[in-house]
């Protein structure tokens, strides 16, 4: 299973395991259930993205984050890993907007359009797992002319 809600799937996971069905969680654990977990270290991966953006912007600029489900373990890890790395290493980089898109490309697209239309200077966008969403990626590629970096 790949839990979108780290708590809600606990009863189903416990029931399956009690019935002898092996349960493996992918990318997010299940609160209160000991099971096999196969996952990315999302916080570390996000810190690498933050490092890349920090270096590319020479330590200063405005960044927009596009997040997945922030209450989900992977969403939390990606958000906190990025924000903490920027905070600790690049004090002149400002996260001007953090869009909670819930892994929904329409929400992500609406959020970034709102930022663009506000006239806010954006030097980089960090897409936390949203890159595969075609309309959002196409929109951002058109905007590259006014951004320094898209990651």
C-alpha positions as CSV (number, residue, x, y, z in Angstrom):
1,X,0.0,0.0,0.0
2,X,1.0,3.6,-0.5
3,X,-0.8,5.4,2.2
4,X,-2.1,8.9,1.5
5,X,-3.2,9.1,5.1
6,X,-0.7,7.8,7.7
7,X,-3.5,7.1,10.2
8,X,-6.6,6.1,8.3
9,X,-5.2,3.0,6.9
10,X,-4.1,1.5,10.2
11,X,-7.3,-0.6,10.7
12,X,-7.1,-2.1,7.2
13,X,-3.3,-2.8,7.6
14,X,-3.9,-4.4,11.0
15,X,-6.8,-6.5,9.7
16,X,-4.8,-7.7,6.7
17,X,-1.8,-8.6,8.8
18,X,-4.1,-10.4,11.4
19,X,-5.4,-12.5,8.4
20,X,-1.9,-13.5,7.4
21,X,-1.7,-11.2,4.5
22,X,1.8,-9.5,4.2
23,X,1.5,-5.7,4.1
24,X,4.3,-3.5,2.7
25,X,4.0,0.2,2.8
26,X,5.5,2.3,0.0
27,X,6.9,5.8,0.8
28,X,4.8,6.4,3.9
29,X,4.4,4.3,7.0
30,X,1.2,3.6,8.9
31,X,0.9,5.1,12.4
32,X,0.7,2.4,15.0
33,X,1.5,-0.5,12.7
34,X,4.8,-2.3,12.5
35,X,5.2,-3.3,8.9
36,X,7.8,-3.3,6.1
37,X,8.4,0.1,4.7
38,X,10.1,0.9,1.4
39,X,10.7,4.6,1.1
40,X,12.8,7.4,-0.1
41,X,14.4,9.6,2.5
42,X,12.2,12.5,1.4
43,X,13.7,15.1,3.8
44,X,17.2,14.3,2.5
45,X,16.1,14.4,-1.2
46,X,14.4,17.8,-0.6
47,X,17.6,19.1,1.1
48,X,19.5,18.1,-2.0
49,X,17.0,20.1,-4.2
50,X,17.4,23.0,-1.8
51,X,21.1,22.9,-2.0
52,X,21.0,22.8,-5.8
53,X,18.6,25.8,-5.9
54,X,20.7,27.7,-3.3
55,X,23.8,27.2,-5.4
56,X,22.1,28.1,-8.7
57,X,20.7,31.3,-7.2
58,X,24.1,32.2,-5.7
59,X,22.5,32.2,-2.3
60,X,19.8,34.8,-2.9
61,X,16.4,35.0,-4.5
62,X,12.7,34.1,-4.3
63,X,11.5,30.6,-4.4
64,X,8.0,29.0,-4.7
65,X,7.4,25.5,-3.3
66,X,4.7,23.3,-4.8
67,X,3.9,20.7,-2.2
68,X,2.0,17.4,-2.2
69,X,-0.2,16.4,0.7
70,X,1.5,18.2,3.6
71,X,-0.1,15.9,6.2
72,X,1.3,12.8,4.5
73,X,4.8,11.6,5.6
74,X,6.4,12.1,2.2
75,X,4.8,15.5,1.9
76,X,6.0,16.5,5.3
77,X,9.5,15.2,4.6
78,X,9.8,17.0,1.3
79,X,8.6,20.3,2.8
80,X,10.6,20.3,6.0
81,X,13.8,19.0,4.3
82,X,13.7,21.8,1.8
83,X,12.6,24.6,4.2
84,X,15.1,23.6,6.9
85,X,18.0,23.4,4.5
86,X,17.2,26.8,3.0
87,X,16.8,28.4,6.4
88,X,20.0,26.9,7.8
89,X,22.2,27.6,4.7
90,X,20.8,30.4,2.6
91,X,19.4,33.3,4.7
92,X,19.0,35.5,1.6
93,X,16.7,33.1,-0.1
94,X,13.0,33.8,0.6
95,X,10.3,31.2,0.2
96,X,7.7,33.6,-1.2
97,X,4.9,31.1,-1.5
98,X,4.3,27.5,-0.4
99,X,1.4,26.0,-2.4
100,X,-0.2,22.9,-0.9
101,X,-1.4,21.2,-4.0
102,X,-2.3,17.8,-2.5
103,X,-0.5,16.1,-5.5
104,X,-3.2,17.7,-7.7
105,X,-1.9,19.3,-10.8
106,X,-4.9,21.6,-11.2
107,X,-4.4,23.0,-7.7
108,X,-0.7,23.4,-8.4
109,X,-1.3,25.2,-11.6
110,X,-3.9,27.5,-10.0
111,X,-1.5,28.3,-7.2
112,X,1.5,29.1,-9.5
113,X,-0.8,31.2,-11.8
114,X,-1.9,33.2,-8.8
115,X,1.7,33.9,-7.8
116,X,2.7,34.8,-11.4
117,X,-0.4,37.1,-11.7
118,X,0.4,38.8,-8.4
119,X,3.6,40.2,-9.9
120,X,5.8,38.5,-7.2
121,X,9.4,38.1,-8.4
122,X,10.1,34.3,-8.6
123,X,13.6,33.1,-9.3
124,X,13.0,29.3,-8.8
125,X,10.2,26.8,-8.3
126,X,10.6,23.6,-6.4
127,X,8.1,21.0,-7.4
128,X,7.9,18.4,-4.7
129,X,6.8,15.4,-6.7
130,X,4.7,17.3,-9.2
131,X,7.0,17.2,-12.3
132,X,5.0,14.5,-14.0
133,X,2.0,16.6,-14.3
134,X,2.0,17.8,-17.9
135,X,-0.1,21.0,-17.8
136,X,1.8,22.3,-14.8
137,X,5.2,21.6,-16.3
138,X,4.2,23.1,-19.7
139,X,3.0,26.3,-17.9
140,X,6.2,26.6,-15.9
141,X,8.4,26.0,-19.0
142,X,6.6,29.0,-20.7
143,X,7.4,31.0,-17.6
144,X,11.2,30.2,-17.6
145,X,11.9,33.4,-19.4
146,X,11.3,35.3,-16.1
147,X,12.6,32.7,-13.7
148,X,16.2,31.8,-13.2
149,X,15.6,28.1,-12.3
150,X,12.9,25.4,-12.3
151,X,13.5,22.3,-10.3
